[in-house]
Amino acid sequence: MRNYIKMMGRIIKKYSVIPLLTALCCNSLVYFGIRQINVGREHYIIKIFLDDLIPFRTEFILIYILAYLHWIIGYLMIARESQEVCYRVISADLVAKLATGLVFLLIPTTIDRPWPTGTGIWDQLTRMIFSMDAADNLFPSIHCLESWMVFRGSLYMKNPPAFYRPVMFAFAILVFASTVFLKQHLVVDIAGGILFAEAGLALAGRFRLGRIFEELNRRLLHIQPGQE
């Protein structure tokens, strides 16, 4: 147990515990909590002509699932970079998610998605995901927001591995593609995810919202600025 704690301490910096837990709780409340509030309400489909031109391709379910690994790696790397980067990006993430939650409440969205009927592995995985993930809370896409946020967070890192930023960017693009090829999202949902992430980053930087985590860590964990 002691070795496990030491290992986790090398992966997760002490100063990043509160920001990461706050981000996880906020994401869960926005996505699952508002879904419950919106039960029985009218939902809207925000479709453009491009959506009808995109085929349904269940093999993209692999990318859709791997997006979760993309986020875990991305947020952990951001959190490990420094207090400044951790606090800034996570505070931006919170702003973006809270704004997303407000839009979910004001404009509940849905999509008419096809149901995969094949027996292949991709169809089976897609059916599994569809059965767990209702076709709502679409605009903006949290899938796209988080993938863009971890890429943008990589730009604040001083010395990441040479491959890191290109890989994070390329995988973000693949995640965008997966959401529309699987008919989990519409084209405008991708644009919304990027826009909300960028707005969160701009507001967090403009108003130095990362100071909230700095103060929480100072009061609750006695962590001073610059201390790991």
Residue pairs with C-beta under 8 A, 6 or more apart in sequence:
11 76
11 80
12 20
12 76
12 79
12 80
13 79
13 80
13 86
13 228
14 221
14 223
14 228
15 83
15 86
15 213
15 217
15 221
15 223
15 227
15 228
16 79
16 80
16 86
16 90
17 221
18 213
18 216
18 217
18 220
18 221
19 79
19 86
19 87
19 90
19 91
19 213
20 75
20 79
20 90
22 90
22 94
22 213
23 75
23 90
23 93
23 94
23 97
26 93
26 94
26 97
26 98
27 97
27 142
29 101
30 97
30 98
30 100
30 101
30 104
30 142
31 137
31 142
33 101
34 101
34 104
34 105
34 137
35 104
35 134
35 136
35 137
37 105
38 104
38 105
38 108
38 136
38 137
41 108
42 108
43 108
43 109
43 110
43 136
44 107
44 108
44 109
44 110
45 109
45 110
45 111
45 112
45 186
46 109
46 138
46 139
46 186
46 188
46 189
47 186
48 186
48 187
48 188
50 187
51 180
51 186
51 187
54 180
54 181
54 187
55 181
56 114
56 116
56 181
56 182
56 183
57 181
57 182
58 116
58 118
58 120
58 122
58 123
58 125
58 126
58 182
59 122
60 177
60 178
60 181
60 182
61 122
61 125
61 126
61 129
61 178
61 182
62 122
62 125
63 171
63 174
63 175
63 177
63 178
64 129
64 143
64 175
64 178
64 179
64 182
64 184
65 125
65 129
66 171
67 143
67 146
67 147
67 171
67 175
67 178
70 147
70 150
70 168
70 171
70 172
70 175
71 146
71 147
71 150
73 150
74 146
74 147
74 149
74 150
74 151
74 153
74 154
74 168
75 90
75 150
75 153
77 150
77 153
77 154
77 157
77 160
77 164
78 85
78 86
78 89
78 90
78 150
78 153
78 154
78 156
78 157
79 86
79 90
80 86
81 156
81 157
81 158
83 214
83 217
83 225
83 226
83 227
83 228
84 210
85 153
85 156
85 157
86 210
86 213
87 210
87 211
87 212
87 213
87 214
88 156
88 201
88 204
88 205
88 209
88 210
89 149
89 152
89 153
89 156
89 201
89 204
90 210
90 213
91 204
91 209
91 210
91 212
91 213
92 149
92 197
92 200
92 201
92 203
92 204
92 205
92 209
93 146
93 149
93 197
93 200
94 200
94 209
95 199
95 200
95 203
95 204
95 209
96 145
96 149
96 196
96 197
96 199
96 200
96 201
97 142
97 145
97 200
99 196
99 199
99 200
100 140
100 142
100 145
100 196
103 139
103 140
103 192
104 137
107 139
108 136
108 137
109 136
109 137
109 138
109 139
109 189
110 135
110 136
110 138
111 135
111 138
111 183
111 184
111 185
111 186
112 135
112 183
113 130
113 135
113 182
113 183
113 184
114 183
115 127
115 130
116 122
116 123
116 126
116 127
116 130
117 123
126 182
133 184
135 184
138 184
138 185
138 186
138 189
139 186
139 188
139 189
139 192
140 189
140 191
140 192
140 193
140 195
140 196
141 179
141 185
141 189
141 190
141 192
141 193
142 193
143 175
143 178
143 179
143 184
143 185
143 193
144 172
144 175
144 176
144 179
144 185
144 189
144 190
144 192
144 193
144 194
145 192
145 193
145 194
145 196
145 197
146 193
147 171
147 172
147 175
147 176
147 193
148 172
148 193
148 194
148 197
148 198
149 197
149 200
149 201
150 168
150 172
151 165
151 168
151 169
151 172
152 197
152 198
152 201
154 160
154 164
154 165
154 168
155 165
157 164
176 190
178 184
179 185
179 189
179 190
180 186
180 187
180 190
203 209
204 210
214 225
217 223
218 224
218 225
